[in-house]
Amino acid sequence: MSLDEVFLEKWHKLPVSQQREAIDFIEFLQKKSAGNNRTRSLEGLWANLGIGDISEKDIDDARKECWAGFPRDDI
């Protein structure tokens, strides 16, 4: 028996007042899970790592270092 079938079987056995309660609970769960999908700032993720003072020059230097060995003959 699928999950949908189990749900519907149990649903139909409930009185209408409890079906309304179940709908309220489902809506609560949907709102709760929607709140967990918020995007977080990368700055907030690394806040406790002590790397908040990265300048544009630091980023530029890191890029140059990463790409320094990239072959450029075919470009």
Backbone torsions as a table, in degrees:
resi	resn	phi	psi	omega
1	MET	NA	132.9	-178.6
2	SER	-76.4	165.5	178.8
3	LEU	-61.2	-40.2	177.9
4	ASP	-61.0	-43.4	-179.1
5	GLU	-65.5	-41.4	177.9
6	VAL	-62.4	-45.4	180.0
7	PHE	-59.2	-49.4	-177.6
8	LEU	-64.2	-37.4	178.0
9	GLU	-61.8	-46.2	179.7
10	LYS	-68.8	-38.3	-179.4
11	TRP	-58.6	-46.5	-176.3
12	HIS	-69.0	-18.7	178.7
13	LYS	-84.3	-12.8	-179.2
14	LEU	-82.5	146.7	171.1
15	PRO	-69.6	160.1	-175.7
16	VAL	-56.4	-38.8	-179.0
17	SER	-62.4	-38.7	179.4
18	GLN	-77.1	-27.3	173.7
19	GLN	-64.4	-39.4	176.8
20	ARG	-63.7	-41.3	177.2
21	GLU	-61.6	-40.8	-180.0
22	ALA	-63.7	-40.4	177.5
23	ILE	-62.7	-43.4	177.1
24	ASP	-59.6	-42.2	-179.3
25	PHE	-66.6	-41.1	177.7
26	ILE	-61.6	-42.7	178.1
27	GLU	-63.4	-38.4	176.5
28	PHE	-60.9	-45.7	179.6
29	LEU	-63.1	-38.0	178.7
30	GLN	-64.8	-43.8	178.6
31	LYS	-64.6	-40.2	-179.5
32	LYS	-63.5	-44.3	-179.1
33	SER	-72.5	-30.0	177.5
34	ALA	-65.3	-33.9	178.8
35	GLY	-67.6	-25.7	-179.2
36	ASN	-78.8	-10.5	-177.1
37	ASN	-92.1	9.4	179.5
38	ARG	-66.9	143.2	176.8
39	THR	-81.6	145.2	179.6
40	ARG	-109.5	147.2	178.8
41	SER	-70.3	138.9	175.6
42	LEU	-63.2	-33.9	178.3
43	GLU	-60.3	-40.1	178.0
44	GLY	-67.0	-32.4	-179.5
45	LEU	-69.8	-33.8	-178.3
46	TRP	-103.3	11.2	-175.8
47	ALA	-56.5	-38.6	-176.7
48	ASN	-88.1	5.0	179.6
49	LEU	-92.2	-6.5	177.9
50	GLY	72.4	27.8	-180.0
51	ILE	-117.6	29.6	-177.8
52	GLY	-77.0	-9.5	-176.5
53	ASP	-102.5	39.0	179.2
54	ILE	-83.8	124.9	-178.7
55	SER	-93.7	170.4	176.0
56	GLU	-63.7	-33.6	178.3
57	LYS	-65.3	-40.9	178.1
58	ASP	-60.8	-42.6	179.4
59	ILE	-65.5	-43.9	179.1
60	ASP	-61.7	-42.9	178.8
61	ASP	-64.1	-40.6	178.9
62	ALA	-64.5	-39.8	177.7
63	ARG	-63.2	-45.5	179.4
64	LYS	-60.7	-40.8	179.6
65	GLU	-65.4	-42.6	-179.5
66	CYS	-64.9	-39.2	-175.0
67	TRP	-94.3	2.2	-175.7
68	ALA	-60.4	-36.4	-177.0
69	GLY	-93.9	6.2	-178.7
70	PHE	-72.7	126.3	-178.7
71	PRO	-66.8	131.0	-175.9
72	ARG	-116.1	13.8	-177.9
73	ASP	-65.6	-33.6	-175.7
74	ASP	-96.4	10.9	179.9
75	ILE	-94.6	NA	NA
